[in-house]
Amino acid sequence: MLGTGAGPSETPKPVFDPALVSIEQKRFSHTQWEILVCYNGQRIEQYGDKIELIGGEYRGYPREEWMAVAYREAIARDMASRLPVVEEAAITTHLTRH
């Protein structure tokens, strides 16, 4: 469940800003990648990425999926507050695997 972005005695956190998300690819080989997800310079987590060979190129999950993970975790970890419902739905639509 997503948090509100503020505890009972805290002032609200700034609203989630996608521009503050950092998604860094850590590539160990052609088929072994991890993705480091950060928000506002703070590490969220490093996740394994599913790698597939598509049209002669190795590809992992799309950036939109990692943005959804960053949103979910930034809210859960009280790093930011939730977006309005329509904007939240647009981001979390991509949250299918993590």
N, C-alpha and C positions, 0 to 999 in steps of 0.2 A: 504494500500500500504506500502511496506517495504521502510524504509529510506536508505540512503547511509552510515550512520554511522558517518558522519561528516557534520557540518554546513558549510556555505560558507567561514567563516573566521577562522574555526578551523582546527587543524591538524587532520588527520584521526585517528580514534580509532583503537585499535588492532582488528584483525580479531576474530570473534566469536570462542570461544574455548569450546567445549562440556564438557571438564573436569572442567570448572568453574561453571557448572550448579549444583544447589542443588535442589532436589525434595524430600520434606519431607511430609510424610503422617501424617495427624492429624485425629485420629480415635476417634469419640465420642461414637459410638456404633457399633454393627455388620453391620448395614446398613447405617450409617451416617459417611461419611469421607469427609475431605477436603484435598487439596494438596497445600502446600506452595512452590512456585517456586521462587528461588533466582538465581542471576547471579553475580559471583565474590563477593559474600558476601552481595550483595544488594538485598533487597526484591523486587520482581516484583509484585506478587499478591498471594492471597490465593483463590483457586477455589473450587467449589463444585465438587465432583467426583460421577460418576454414579456407583452404586454398584449392582453387580449381583451375584447370587449364581450359581457357575459353578463347577460341580463335587464335591459338598460338601464343597467348599471353597468360601468365599466372595472375589470378585475381582473388582477392579476399572479399569479405563482406563489404557492402557499399558504405560510404561515409555517413549516409543518413542513418544507418543502423547504429553506428558508433555515437552519433549525435544523440540518438534516443537513449542510449545507455548513459551517456554523460548527463542528460537531463534527469533521468530517473535517479541516478546516484547523487547528483548535486542537491536534489530536493531531499532525498533520504538522509544525507549527511549534513543537512542544514547549512549548505554553502550558498543557497539561493532560495527564493520563494517561487511558487508556481506561476506559470503563465496563465492568461485567460484561457477558458475552455477550448475555444476554436484553435488557438495557437498550440496549446498542449496536445490536442488531438492530432494535429498535423505532424508534430514531432514524434509522438509515441506510436503512431501507426506503424513505424518501422521496427518497433520493439517486438521481435518474434522469437529470438533465440537466447538472449543473455539475461 
